[in-house]
């Protein structure tokens, strides 16, 4: 094993050690799910920044940008930055004041138990593919760095991230996110600097074909529908996601939650540009690399291995593994929290704090095992992320927005919204199969809730002073 592999092993051991240390702070389910609502601004910002900065950003979006230009990466990173910006502007303060553990609690308090259960199921299913994609990415990195098989790498990577998430929950996720975010920023910056010495960015951008850097689509209906769909999937659809919610609710105050949202949006968009640029640089420097082949997600790792110095290679792979670990841990904890607090908890009559804590940890194992099986069965990051995308957008985004701001929204209206959106999306995915299914599914959800409010408006609570 070379020095690079030894350094990566030491880095992984340090990450596990931080996760074990964080577990000492976990006394109950609230500590496990929300880190005791005590995270300061730097750690809260790092946790929000790390939400999406994983395999899709570095290994996925970079290839998409190299193939299709700016319009191919609207969903990520631009949609991710939009989500964090909207979070700070409209949602962080309102959600923080609710004093709840999960997004399922919001739907229960606002619409009742049926909506809590259905929203919880939609949220849980939206994460399986995302978690599996991170496991696949870890397997690929283990294969590249240590020369083991991809399947062995998937199992080893999964065991590492599940171990410290199982022990420390949100405390482990947050503290490791802070360390990993620093590693990401340093590693990617140094790689960009060194590759720029070989292939100047300005020259690369000047050599791109006409329209490659266009930010807006062609002036026709279909192009604009696809464009808005790309913005909506992550920009809107991630707002009711549990991982975003947990990071907001873990802040020590609502002011910290709002500021962390804005800061993370700026940092995310800024540093997510680096993988895009590196992917474009690689498409010029690696002339024989097949951007559409099965190994296309290795574009940037191959660039670094061929052109970067050994020290920069170590820093890059540390940054890449950091990004994947931070995304994976949060993506596991989010559906596990929903599963334990909004579904499995009701199997117990009067659960104690310790029973709820154990239930949360067991839920981490359940989510991880299902995602691992999915990763082994479909080892493609693109396919896995595609399978998990859009569910929360078409099912529970509109009920969340109306539940926060429109008092007349009733339980039947929310249920109609969820059913209309999901059915429309599923039918279009089966018979049409393109990104417009998210667009029309969201508008079907909006139509359903408006019909529901008209037919079944929520009655105003009686005024006790009237008597």
C-alpha positions, 0 to 999 in steps of 0.5 A, a space after each residue: 500500500 502506498 503513502 496515499 492509501 495509508 493517509 486515507 486510512 488514517 483520515 477514515 480512522 480520525 472520522 470514526 473517532 470523531 463519530 465515537 466521541 460525538 456519541 458521548 453527547 447522545 442521551 435521548 432521541 432529541 440528542 440523536 435526531 437534532 444534536 440537542 438543538 445546540 449547534 453554533 453557526 460554523 458547525 450548522 453552516 457546515 452541516 447545511 453545506 454538506 447536505 448535497 456536496 457528495 457524489 452527485 456534485 463531484 462525480 455526477 454534475 461534473 460529467 453532465 457539465 462536460 457533456 451538456 454545458 450549464 443547462 445540464 447542471 441546473 438541478 445541481 448545483 444551482 437548484 441546491 443553492 436555490 433551496 438553501 436560499 429559500 430556506 433562509 428567506 421563508 422557512 428556517 425561522 418558521 420551522 425552528 419555532 415549531 419545536 418538533 423532531 421531524 417533518 412528519 411531526 409537522 404533517 401530524 400537527 397540521 393535518 393529522 395522523 393519516 398525513 403523517 404516515 403518508 408523508 413519512 412513507 414518501 420521505 423514506 422512499 425518497 432517500 433509498 436511492 440517494 443513500 445507495 448512490 453514496 455507497 456506490 460512490 464510496 465503493 468506487 473510491 475504495 476501488 481507485 485508492 486501494 485496488 479492491 473490488 467495487 463491491 468490497 468497497 461498497 460494503 467497507 464504506 457502508 460499514 464506516 458511515 453506518 457505524 458512526 451514524 448509528 452511535 452518534 446520530 446528528 452529533 456525529 453527522 454535524 461534527 464530522 461534517 465540519 471536519 469534512 467541509 474543511 477538507 472539501 474546500 482545501 482539497 478542491 481548491 488545490 486541485 483547481 489551482 494545479 490543473 489550471 497551471 496545465 490547462 488554463 480555465 480561460 482557454 478552456 472556456 473560450 474553446 467551448 462550443 456556442 451556447 455551451 455556457 448559456 444559462 437560459 434555454 431555447 425559446 420554446 415551451 418544451 425547453 422552458 418546462 424542462 428548465 423549470 423542472 430542473 430548478 424545482 426538483 432540488 430547489 423546491 423538492 428538497 425543502 420538505 426533506 428531513 435532512 434539511 429540516 434536521 440541520 435547521 432544527 439542530 441550530 442553537 437559535 433561529 437566528 443561527 438557523 437563518 444565517 447558516 442557510 444563507 451562508 451555506 447557499 453562498 459557500 455551496 454555489 461557490 465551491 460547487 463550481 469547482 467540480 464543474 470546471 474540473 470536469 470541463 478541464 478533464 474533457 480537454 485533457 483526457 481526449 480518450 475518456 468516454 463521457 458517456 461510458 459506464 465509467 464516466 463518473 471517474 472523470 475527475 478522479 482520472 484527471 487527478 491521478 494523471 495530472 496532479 502531484 501526489 500530495 494534491 492527490 491525497 488531499 483531493 481523495 480525502 476531500 472526495 471521501 469527505 463529501 461522500 461520507 458527509 452526504 451519506 451520514 445525513 441521508 441515512 439519519 433523515 429517513 431513519 428519524 422519520 421511520 422511528 418517530 413517525 411510524 415505528 414509535 406507534 407500535 409502543 404504548 408509552 415508549 421511554 426516552 431510552 426506547 425511542 433512542 434505541 428505536 432511532 438507532 435500529 432505524 439507522 440499520 434498517 435504512 442502511 441495509 435496504 440502501 445497501 441492497 439497492 446499491 449492490 443491485 444497481 451500481 450506477 450513481 445516476 440511476 440511483 439518484 434518478 430513482 430517488 428524485 422528485 418524490 417529495 416535490 410532487 407529494 408533500 411540497 405543496 401541502 407544506 407550503 400551504 400548511 405554513 401559510 394558508 390557514 384554511 388548508 384542511 386534511 382532505 385538501 392535503 391528502 388530495 394534493 399528495 394523491 394528485 401529485 403522486 399519481 400524475 408523476 407516476 403516470 408520466 414517468 411510466 408513459 412519458 419518461 422525462 423531467 417534465 413529469 416533476 413539473 406537471 406532478 407539482 402543478 397537479 399537487 397544487 390543483 389538488 390542494 386548491 380543489 380540496 380547500 374549496 370543497 373541504 375548507 378547514 373550519 375556524 376555531 370558535 372564539 371563546 370571547 364571543 360568548 
